[in-house]
Amino acid sequence: MTPQDFIAKWGAPDGVPGPAFALNEEQGAQSHFLDLCELLDVPKPGSAKDYLFEEKGAVIGGRTGYADVFMRGVFVWENKAPGGNLDAAFRQLLAYSFAMSSPPILVVSDRLTIRIHTQFTGHPTQTHLIKLEELDQPDKLALLRRIWNEPESFKPRETSRDITEAAARNFADLAKSLQSRPTGSVEADQDSRNRAKQVAHFLTQCLFCFFAEDVGLLPGRMFERLVKNKQIPPERLTQGLTELFATMGKGGLYGVDDIPRFNGNLFMTIDIPQLSTVDVAELRKAASLNWSAIDVSIIGTLFERGLDPDKRSQLGAHYTDTATIDRLIDPVLRRPLLEKWELIA
C-alpha cells in the first residue's frame, strides 16, 4: 500500500471521504492498524506472542479495559473513529496501561491524527503528532516505524532528575540574587529576615504559577509568556506580575483571559522584590524548563531554597527519583497487591 492509497482510503482528501472514512470505532480499529502496518512494512499483531489485538487490562476499581493493540514492554495503542476525543483516549490508556506492565509508548489515533506519548520512567514525557495527510512524508513514516524498530530512540536524553536539579539550582541562584540587594521596601531592608520572607513568598508564587499553567489552570501559558517577553523591562514586568497575582487572588479577567480564583491565600499578599535584569534572566531560565517533568515530591525543597539558598547540597537528601522508588516498591507492594487484585477481579 502506498502512502497515497492509505490517505485516500482512510481520509477525506479534497473533501471526498475515502471508502473507510465512515467506519465506526469498532469497525475501523483493526483494519486501520493492519493497513498502517502494511504501509510501514512492520510486523502485524499476532506475529509475536506478546503483540496482540484487544489485550485485556484490569483497571484499579474493578473495571476491565481492552487496548486495541498491545506490544508488551513497547507500546499500547487506542484507536477512535474520526473526530474522536484523543485526550479521553489517552486518559483511558493511562488508566489501564499499568496493568499491562506500563509500556513506555502510548499511542492514540482517530485515523486522521496519530499522537505518540512517551512514558519512560524517570524521564519527561514527550508528545509527537502526525497528521494523516503527512503520511506521504518520509520523515513522518520513519518516526512511526521507530515505534516498532527503535522504541528506545523515543527516550529523552534528559532525565526528570536532571530537570528537577536544574530547577533547584535556578531557584537558589534567584533567591540569593534577590536577597543580596535592597528589595524596594524600607522596612524589609532593615530586617534581613523580613527580606528573606518577602523573597520566599514571591518565589513560591512563581513556582506555583509554573505548575499551574503546566496543568492548564493558567490559560495560554500566560505566566511564561509574560516572564519571557524580552520587550518588557524589569519594572514593567513587576507591574505585570502584580496585576496577574492580584487577579489570581480574586479571580476575573486578565487581558482577554478569564482567570479562576486560586484560594489558599497564596496571592492575598503581593509584595514583589525589586527585580534586576539578572533576576529576570533567571526567571526566564526557569520558564524554559519542562515543568511537567519536575518531580512534585521536590516542591518542598524548591520552597526551602527560597528561604535559604545556601542549602545547595541538600537536594539529594530530599530527592529520590521515581525509578529508584519503583525498584523498591514493585516487588514489595505493587506486584503482590496486583496479583491479589487479579484473583478478586
Residue pairs with C-beta under 8 A, 6 or more apart in sequence:
1 35
1 38
1 39
2 39
3 39
3 135
3 136
3 141
4 136
6 35
6 36
6 39
6 135
7 13
7 18
7 132
7 133
7 135
7 136
8 18
9 18
9 19
9 20
9 35
10 18
10 20
10 21
10 32
10 35
10 111
10 112
10 132
11 17
11 18
11 21
11 111
11 112
11 132
11 133
12 18
12 21
13 133
20 28
20 31
20 32
21 82
21 111
23 31
23 32
23 81
24 81
25 79
25 80
25 81
25 84
28 79
28 81
28 111
29 68
29 79
30 53
30 68
32 79
32 109
32 111
33 45
33 53
33 68
33 69
33 77
33 79
34 44
34 45
36 144
37 43
37 44
37 45
38 44
39 135
39 141
40 141
40 144
40 145
40 148
41 145
42 145
42 148
42 149
43 51
43 148
45 51
45 52
45 53
45 69
46 52
46 53
48 71
50 70
50 71
50 72
50 73
51 70
51 71
51 72
52 69
52 70
53 68
53 69
53 70
54 66
54 67
54 68
55 66
55 67
55 69
55 70
55 76
55 100
56 64
56 65
56 66
57 64
57 65
57 66
57 67
57 96
57 97
57 99
57 100
58 64
58 65
58 96
58 99
58 341
58 342
58 345
59 65
59 95
59 96
59 99
60 98
60 99
60 341
62 345
64 345
65 92
65 95
65 96
67 76
67 77
67 78
67 93
67 96
67 97
67 100
68 77
68 78
68 79
69 75
69 76
69 77
69 79
70 76
70 77
70 100
70 103
71 103
71 148
72 100
72 101
72 103
73 101
73 103
73 104
74 103
74 104
74 105
74 147
74 148
74 151
75 103
75 104
75 105
75 106
75 107
75 147
75 151
76 93
76 97
76 100
76 103
76 105
76 106
76 107
77 106
77 107
77 108
77 109
78 89
78 90
78 92
78 93
78 106
78 107
78 108
78 109
79 108
79 109
79 110
79 111
80 86
80 89
80 108
80 109
80 110
80 111
81 110
81 111
82 110
82 111
82 112
83 110
83 112
84 110
86 108
86 109
86 110
86 113
86 115
89 108
89 110
90 106
90 108
90 115
90 117
93 106
93 108
94 106
97 103
97 106
97 119
99 338
102 119
102 121
103 119
104 118
104 119
104 120
104 121
104 151
104 154
104 155
105 116
105 117
105 118
105 119
105 147
105 151
105 154
106 116
106 117
106 118
106 119
107 114
107 115
107 116
107 117
107 147
108 114
108 115
108 117
109 115
111 132
112 131
112 132
113 129
113 130
113 131
113 132
114 129
114 130
114 144
115 127
115 128
115 129
115 130
116 127
116 128
116 129
116 130
116 143
116 147
116 154
117 125
117 126
117 127
118 125
118 126
118 127
118 154
118 155
118 156
119 125
120 154
120 155
120 156
121 322
121 323
121 326
122 159
122 160
122 161
122 321
122 322
122 323
123 155
123 156
123 158
123 159
123 160
123 293
124 156
124 158
124 159
124 160
124 163
124 290
124 292
124 293
125 292
125 293
126 154
126 156
128 143
128 154
130 140
130 143
130 144
134 140
135 141
146 153
146 154
147 154
158 293
159 321
160 293
160 294
160 295
160 321
160 322
161 295
161 319
161 321
163 289
163 290
163 293
163 294
164 293
164 294
164 295
164 298
164 315
164 319
165 315
165 319
166 289
167 286
167 289
167 291
167 294
167 298
167 302
168 298
168 301
168 302
168 305
168 312
168 315
169 312
170 282
170 285
170 286
170 289
171 203
171 207
171 286
171 302
171 305
171 306
171 309
172 305
172 309
172 310
172 311
172 312
173 282
173 309
174 203
174 279
174 282
174 283
174 286
175 199
175 200
175 203
175 305
175 306
175 307
175 309
176 309
176 310
177 276
177 278
177 279
177 282
178 199
178 202
178 203
178 273
178 275
178 279
179 192
179 195
179 196
179 199
179 309
181 274
181 276
182 189
182 274
183 189
183 195
183 198
183 199
183 273
183 274
184 273
184 274
185 194
185 195
185 198
185 271
187 194
188 194
188 195
188 198
189 195
195 273
196 307
196 308
198 271
198 273
199 273
199 306
200 303
200 306
200 307
201 269
201 271
202 271
202 272
202 273
202 306
203 303
203 305
203 306
204 266
204 303
204 306
205 245
205 266
205 267
205 270
206 223
206 283
206 286
207 299
207 302
207 303
207 306
208 262
208 266
209 218
209 223
209 244
209 248
210 223
210 224
210 286
210 287
210 289
210 291
211 291
211 294
211 296
211 299
212 218
212 223
212 262
213 219
213 221
213 222
213 223
213 224
214 291
214 292
217 260
217 262
218 248
218 259
219 257
219 259
220 257
222 244
222 254
222 255
222 257
223 244
223 287
224 287
226 232
226 237
226 240
226 241
226 244
227 237
227 280
227 283
227 284
227 286
227 287
228 284
228 287
228 288
229 237
232 240
234 274
234 275
234 276
234 277
234 279
234 280
235 275
237 275
237 280
238 272
238 274
238 275
241 272
242 270
242 272
243 254
244 254
244 259
245 267
245 270
245 272
246 267
246 270
247 253
247 254
247 259
248 259
248 261
248 262
248 267
249 261
249 262
249 266
249 267
249 268
249 270
250 261
251 259
251 260
251 261
251 262
252 258
252 259
252 261
253 259
273 279
275 283
295 319
295 321
295 322
297 319
298 315
298 318
298 319
300 318
301 314
301 315
301 318
301 319
304 311
304 314
305 311
326 334
